[in-house]
Amino acid sequence: MTTTALERRQTPRSARRVIGRTILYALFIAAAAAILLPFAWMISAGLKRNNDVFTIPIQWIPHDVQWRNFADIWSQIPMTTYLRNTVFLSIVITFLQVLTGSFAAYGFAKVKFRGRDTLFVLYIATIALPWQAYMVPQYIMMVKAGLTDTFLSLILIQAFGAFGVFLMRQFYLTIPDDLCEAARIDGLNEYGIWARIILPLSKPALASLALLTFVTTWNDYMGPFIYLTDNDHWTIQLGLQSFIGEFNADYAMMMTGSVLSVLPILVIFLFGQRYFIQGIATSGMKG
């Protein structure tokens, strides 16, 4: 009798759990579909003629698929130049952000000096400042330095980031201080500890920071728009505006270019997602 009563109590609880999980999964699927919907429309529009892009109802699979859009775009705009500039800026800025962010984070996490925590809080507080607040003074500085319309202007203003320092410091706090103390006793200086002990242990966090920085730089529009005027210096995000004329726009080719610009990011994320997820999970940023 006792077993039967227990089973009666467990059965409704199990049923409620199944219903709850079903509703939760349904919400997740709906949210994922809503997020992927614009991406699906972009791919669909990239395979249409320009006159068919905004037809109603939406033809998700066009009757006349324009595969030639992916070949024609290379001759209509200097796509190779735009991609080369974007790759160069993304790689250089990512490398510098990872280098400066990891080094500064080591100082804030493992080196004891007076006012360290206060200085860290003040530095991290700059994340709350919107770029529009210091965009004009930053531009005036670059004009006086004669660096506008050069890649160096974008590299200098994006080579340092408070978010990268915060991300790396959170990960470094999980590394035991005893490792650093043992290395100091063995005669290593702070540069040696950072390079030979901390960095090899930080691959997941470094991969996360590199991926986030690369994607942000790759998709940046306002920075190149403000600092780069020569067409030979444009990035892919700027180059796509070439399809916008004074009275009309070629939206189909814009979507084709957008699909091509997303593919490198997608490939990088697919290959690096294991390190990315591991780095976020171990840096104290997971929900």
Secondary structure as the mmCIF struct_conf table of DSSP 4:
data_model
#
loop_
_struct_conf.conf_type_id
_struct_conf.id
_struct_conf.beg_label_comp_id
_struct_conf.beg_label_asym_id
_struct_conf.beg_label_seq_id
_struct_conf.end_label_comp_id
_struct_conf.end_label_asym_id
_struct_conf.end_label_seq_id
HELX_RH_AL_P HELX_RH_AL_P1 THR A 2 GLY A 46
TURN_TY1_P TURN_TY1_P1 LEU A 47 LEU A 47
BEND BEND1 LYS A 48 LYS A 48
HELX_RH_3T_P HELX_RH_3T_P1 ASN A 50 ASP A 52
TURN_TY1_P TURN_TY1_P2 VAL A 53 PHE A 54
BEND BEND2 ILE A 56 PRO A 57
BEND BEND3 TRP A 60 ILE A 61
BEND BEND4 HIS A 63 ASP A 64
TURN_TY1_P TURN_TY1_P3 TRP A 67 ARG A 68
HELX_RH_AL_P HELX_RH_AL_P2 ASN A 69 GLN A 76
BEND BEND5 ILE A 77 ILE A 77
HELX_RH_AL_P HELX_RH_AL_P3 MET A 79 LYS A 110
TURN_TY1_P TURN_TY1_P4 ARG A 114 GLY A 115
HELX_RH_AL_P HELX_RH_AL_P4 ARG A 116 ALA A 125
HELX_RH_3T_P HELX_RH_3T_P2 THR A 126 ALA A 128
BEND BEND6 LEU A 129 LEU A 129
HELX_RH_AL_P HELX_RH_AL_P5 TRP A 131 LYS A 144
TURN_TY1_P TURN_TY1_P5 ALA A 145 GLY A 146
TURN_TY1_P TURN_TY1_P6 THR A 148 ASP A 149
BEND BEND7 THR A 150 THR A 150
HELX_RH_AL_P HELX_RH_AL_P6 PHE A 151 GLN A 158
BEND BEND8 ALA A 159 ALA A 159
HELX_RH_AL_P HELX_RH_AL_P7 ALA A 162 TYR A 172
TURN_TY1_P TURN_TY1_P7 LEU A 173 THR A 174
BEND BEND9 ILE A 175 ILE A 175
HELX_RH_AL_P HELX_RH_AL_P8 ASP A 177 ILE A 185
TURN_TY1_P TURN_TY1_P8 ASP A 186 GLY A 187
HELX_RH_AL_P HELX_RH_AL_P9 GLU A 190 ILE A 193
HELX_RH_PI_P HELX_RH_PI_P1 TRP A 194 ILE A 198
HELX_RH_AL_P HELX_RH_AL_P10 LEU A 199 LEU A 201
TURN_TY1_P TURN_TY1_P9 SER A 202 SER A 202
HELX_RH_AL_P HELX_RH_AL_P11 LYS A 203 ASN A 219
HELX_RH_AL_P HELX_RH_AL_P12 MET A 222 TYR A 227
BEND BEND10 ASP A 230 ASP A 230
HELX_RH_3T_P HELX_RH_3T_P3 ASN A 231 HIS A 233
HELX_RH_AL_P HELX_RH_AL_P13 ILE A 236 GLY A 239
HELX_RH_3T_P HELX_RH_3T_P4 LEU A 240 PHE A 243
STRN STRN1 ILE A 244 ILE A 244
BEND BEND11 GLU A 246 PHE A 247
STRN STRN2 ALA A 249 ALA A 249
HELX_RH_AL_P HELX_RH_AL_P14 TYR A 251 THR A 282
TURN_TY1_P TURN_TY1_P10 SER A 283 GLY A 284
#
